[in-house]
Amino acid sequence: MTGLARSSESTLKLMTSEVQYVSDESGDTTAVIVPIALWREIESERETAYLLKSETMKRRLLEAKERQEGLSIEAVVEKLGI
């Protein structure tokens, strides 16, 4: 396991240990409160999974990931005149 993976795993364990459960009067769990960093990670995973359902989007994402050329933000701003 790499240092980054270990760090990420440690961070995830820390965040999940901070999860809070909300219960009703009967003791039934009705909600969960999670740290915002964990929530953002969950949302990102859900969005990626949704996009990968489409073969077209999956192909586009993989092409974009492999793409080496591109424009700098400065070049885009100049090109758009903003």
N, C-alpha and C positions, 0 to 999 in steps of 0.2 A: 504494500500500500504506500502510495506517495505521501509526502508531507502535506500537500494540498488536500488530498482525499482524507487524510487523517484529521486535518484541521476542519474540513467541511463536516465530517462525521461528528466531531466533537461539538461543533457549533449546533448541528441539528439535535444532538442529544441534549445540549443545554437548553435549546429553545423548546423542545418537547417536554422537558421537565418543568417548564414554566407555563404549560397548558393548564387552564383553569376550567373546571366543569361547573355548570350551573344546574341546580336541581330544583324541582318544584316541591310543594309541601309534602308530597308522597315519597320523596326521595328519588323520583325518576329523573334522570339526566335529560334536560331540555335544551341545553345550549353548551357551546364550548367557546372559551376566550383564548385566542392564541396570539403570540407575539407577532407584530406586523411583519418582521423579516420572514418568519415562517409562513405567514399568510401569502406574502408576495411570491415565495418559492412555490407554494401550492398552486397559486393562480398561473404562474409561468408554466408549470408542468401540465396543467389542464389545457392551457392554450396550445402548447406544443402538441399534446395528444390530439386535440381537436383538428389542428392543421394537418397532422400526419394521416388523418383518416382519408383525406382526399389524395389520390395518386398524383394529381396535377400539382397540388401544393407541396406534397412530399418531394417531387422532382425539383420544383422551384427552390425549396429550402436547401436541398442538397447542392444544387447548382450554385446558389448564393454562398453557401458555406465554403465551397471549393474555389470560388472566384478570387483571383489574386489582384486584378486590376480594379480601379475605382477612382473616384474623385475625392479630393480632400474637401472638408467642409468649407474652407476658404474659396476653393474653386467653384463649388456649388453656389455659394452666396454671390460670388461675382457673376456667374453665368445667369443666375436668376435676377440679378440686379437688386438684391435686397440688403 
